[in-house]
Amino acid sequence: MSDMISVEEFRSQAAAWLAANLEPAEEGGGRRIRGVDHYTRGSVVPERALQKKLYEAGYAGIAIAKEYGGQGLTPAHESAFLSEAADYRMPDFGVLGGTTFGVCLNTMLVHGTPQFLARHVPPILAGDRLVVQFFSEPGAGSDLAGVTTRADRDGDNWVLNGSKIWSSGAYYADWGMCLARTDWDQPKHRGLTWFAVPCDAKGLTIEEIKEINGDTEFCQEFFDDVMIGDEDRIGDVNEGWRVSQTMLVFERGAGRPSGASGPITPGELAPDLVAMAHHLGRTDDPEVRQLIAEAHTNYFAQRQLSARIAGLLRKDPGNSGVAAYGKLAAGTFGPRRGKIGMRIGRAGALAWDPGDRDGMEASLNYLNSRVQSIAGGTNEVQRNGIAERALGLPREPSFDLHRPFREVVRESGGEWKPPTA
Ligand SMILES: Cc1cc2nc3c(=O)[nH]c(=O)nc-3n(C[C@H](O)[C@H](O)[C@H](O)COP(=O)(O)OP(=O)(O)OC[C@H]3O[C@@H](n4cnc5c(N)ncnc54)[C@H](O)[C@@H]3O)c2cc1C
């Protein structure tokens, strides 16, 4: 018989610990605005301390094996903790919270060797290692298998050269998960390998990129003879495409533990939009009322869809076709909500008085709303995925699928070419 603590007992222990040790959540969940609330190495210092507190008390990595610093419990224990923790102030690492704990850690757990996991997982759980994703490149985004950053074997080491771009939060990350080409004679999907790279590695330069919302969350990286050990490889050599698939499914929302228990309810009526309508004296305007109702309905429908997709993915974790539906919904409703905010805010969402957070929020939400339709795979790419992998329609025609990548690069006349063998 298992001596594992029951979920209910774990929940009541967690509730007592949370009440004794954590601060209550900020009003409105601390509503951070992308583009205004800039995260820095300094601003995440208290968040790291908070994460360490959770880790030391046994509330980080609840469903992760004990040998990797976790608690060896089940996702149900983790969900119980998250639902109790919803009323408390939890660590906020900005965009790196999602990439570290939602995407990179989960991917490492699927593909890392026990030795790799023993070295990397405990510092991640303890808040000492925030991880950024290095996959997109100036010449490879939707066509991710076309990356040309290279990793060449040098004894027990690998030498990385090339450039990555759009890496969210790289400037305050500790490590990156990097996709590189390790075999140019294989077709594009077969010569790829993933590595973990320290952000302070010699030869790695990280440059911030100014964005339309005024922030500099994105970065471009330049790898100039960056040397890393083979022990920091993730997955088998040339099997990187399998790892990429896992990562993209996590990126599209799979495996995210949910603190919600019980049925999903419609929740509060679009509180930020209602507040803005009040502020502008537009609550009686029929158009505004319609728009608020639309935003609220979309939000509810999207949460229902996400819950259904999460359920399907729990049964079939690698199903990227199913994951694509959730990502497409976010990429469709996100931009629509951004437009709704602008239509309610009118001129006040284009120019606002100092301190008027409503106007600023509507404007930035609009500028930021494309994030969800591009990041982690564009809407068009999700539609392709649904067509091919969920509906079984014919694959997109492709001229380079079965040819050695070396030939594809040579014929494309790209400036940066691999050396000949
Ligand atoms: C907010 C944000 C955060 C991001 N964070 C990261 C990160 O942390 N790390 C990282 O590595 N990358 C990151 N990215 C990059 C992101 O993954 C890429 O922008 C995305 O995959 C699209 O690639 P691209 O920008 O090169 O566009 P392209 O691939 O050049 O696409 C341009 C247009 O062509 C369309 N298109 C391309 N191929 C097809 C096709 N086969 N069929 C139909 N239409 C097609 C696209 O849908 C798009 O509209 C981020 C992007 C954003 C917006």
The ligand as an SDF file (V2000), in Angstrom:
LIG
                    3D

 53 58  0  0  0  0  0  0  0  0999 V2000
    5.8690   37.8330  -27.8640 C   0  0  0  0  0  0  0  0  0  0  0  0
    6.7710   36.8550  -28.5480 C   0  0  0  0  0  0  0  0  0  0  0  0
    7.6260   36.0940  -27.7800 C   0  0  0  0  0  0  0  0  0  0  0  0
    8.5060   35.2170  -28.3970 C   0  0  0  0  0  0  0  0  0  0  0  0
    9.3810   34.5360  -27.6010 N   0  0  0  0  0  0  0  0  0  0  0  0
   10.2930   33.7440  -28.1770 C   0  0  0  0  0  0  0  0  0  0  0  0
   11.2780   33.1030  -27.3550 C   0  0  0  0  0  0  0  0  0  0  0  0
   11.2910   33.2710  -26.1340 O   0  0  0  0  0  0  0  0  0  0  0  0
   12.1960   32.3530  -27.9560 N   0  0  0  0  0  0  0  0  0  0  0  0
   12.2200   32.1680  -29.3030 C   0  0  0  0  0  0  0  0  0  0  0  0
   13.0970   31.4310  -29.7810 O   0  0  0  0  0  0  0  0  0  0  0  0
   11.3100   32.7720  -30.1190 N   0  0  0  0  0  0  0  0  0  0  0  0
   10.3570   33.5570  -29.5840 C   0  0  0  0  0  0  0  0  0  0  0  0
    9.4300   34.1980  -30.3700 N   0  0  0  0  0  0  0  0  0  0  0  0
    9.5020   34.0400  -31.8250 C   0  0  0  0  0  0  0  0  0  0  0  0
    8.3060   33.3090  -32.3980 C   0  0  0  0  0  0  0  0  0  0  0  0
    8.3580   31.9360  -32.0840 O   0  0  0  0  0  0  0  0  0  0  0  0
    8.3130   33.5700  -33.9080 C   0  0  0  0  0  0  0  0  0  0  0  0
    8.0940   34.9570  -34.0970 O   0  0  0  0  0  0  0  0  0  0  0  0
    7.2240   32.7910  -34.6260 C   0  0  0  0  0  0  0  0  0  0  0  0
    7.4900   31.4110  -34.6000 O   0  0  0  0  0  0  0  0  0  0  0  0
    7.0650   33.2540  -36.0890 C   0  0  0  0  0  0  0  0  0  0  0  0
    8.2680   33.2440  -36.7380 O   0  0  0  0  0  0  0  0  0  0  0  0
    8.7800   34.5240  -37.5580 P   0  0  0  0  0  0  0  0  0  0  0  0
    8.6550   35.7090  -36.6480 O   0  0  0  0  0  0  0  0  0  0  0  0
   10.1160   34.2050  -38.1000 O   0  0  0  0  0  0  0  0  0  0  0  0
    7.7230   34.7320  -38.7050 O   0  0  0  0  0  0  0  0  0  0  0  0
    7.7050   34.0020  -40.1290 P   0  0  0  0  0  0  0  0  0  0  0  0
    7.9020   32.5470  -39.9210 O   0  0  0  0  0  0  0  0  0  0  0  0
    8.6570   34.6920  -41.0300 O   0  0  0  0  0  0  0  0  0  0  0  0
    6.2310   34.2410  -40.5930 O   0  0  0  0  0  0  0  0  0  0  0  0
    5.8060   35.4470  -41.2650 C   0  0  0  0  0  0  0  0  0  0  0  0
    4.3560   35.2700  -41.7030 C   0  0  0  0  0  0  0  0  0  0  0  0
    4.2610   34.1770  -42.6430 O   0  0  0  0  0  0  0  0  0  0  0  0
    3.2730   33.2350  -42.1830 C   0  0  0  0  0  0  0  0  0  0  0  0
    3.7220   31.8780  -42.5420 N   0  0  0  0  0  0  0  0  0  0  0  0
    4.9810   31.3720  -42.3980 C   0  0  0  0  0  0  0  0  0  0  0  0
    5.0100   30.0850  -42.8030 N   0  0  0  0  0  0  0  0  0  0  0  0
    3.7420   29.7750  -43.1910 C   0  0  0  0  0  0  0  0  0  0  0  0
    3.1320   28.5930  -43.7340 C   0  0  0  0  0  0  0  0  0  0  0  0
    3.8430   27.4800  -43.9110 N   0  0  0  0  0  0  0  0  0  0  0  0
    1.8010   28.6320  -44.0030 N   0  0  0  0  0  0  0  0  0  0  0  0
    1.0830   29.7610  -43.8310 C   0  0  0  0  0  0  0  0  0  0  0  0
    1.6030   30.9350  -43.3460 N   0  0  0  0  0  0  0  0  0  0  0  0
    2.9150   30.9200  -43.0440 C   0  0  0  0  0  0  0  0  0  0  0  0
    3.2470   33.4050  -40.6790 C   0  0  0  0  0  0  0  0  0  0  0  0
    2.0370   32.9200  -40.1500 O   0  0  0  0  0  0  0  0  0  0  0  0
    3.4270   34.8990  -40.5400 C   0  0  0  0  0  0  0  0  0  0  0  0
    2.1990   35.5470  -40.7000 O   0  0  0  0  0  0  0  0  0  0  0  0
    8.5170   35.0800  -29.8020 C   0  0  0  0  0  0  0  0  0  0  0  0
    7.6420   35.8400  -30.5790 C   0  0  0  0  0  0  0  0  0  0  0  0
    6.7690   36.7290  -29.9660 C   0  0  0  0  0  0  0  0  0  0  0  0
    5.8410   37.5410  -30.8310 C   0  0  0  0  0  0  0  0  0  0  0  0
  1  2  1  0
  2  3  1  0
  2 52  2  0
  3  4  2  0
  4  5  1  0
  4 50  1  0
  5  6  2  0
  6  7  1  0
  6 13  1  0
  7  8  2  0
  7  9  1  0
  9 10  1  0
 10 11  2  0
 10 12  1  0
 12 13  2  0
 13 14  1  0
 14 15  1  0
 14 50  1  0
 15 16  1  0
 16 17  1  0
 16 18  1  0
 18 19  1  0
 18 20  1  0
 20 21  1  0
 20 22  1  0
 22 23  1  0
 23 24  1  0
 24 25  2  0
 24 26  1  0
 24 27  1  0
 27 28  1  0
 28 29  2  0
 28 30  1  0
 28 31  1  0
 31 32  1  0
 32 33  1  0
 33 34  1  0
 33 48  1  0
 34 35  1  0
 35 36  1  0
 35 46  1  0
 36 37  1  0
 36 45  1  0
 37 38  2  0
 38 39  1  0
 39 40  1  0
 39 45  2  0
 40 41  1  0
 40 42  2  0
 42 43  1  0
 43 44  2  0
 44 45  1  0
 46 47  1  0
 46 48  1  0
 48 49  1  0
 50 51  2  0
 51 52  1  0
 52 53  1  0
M  END
$$$$
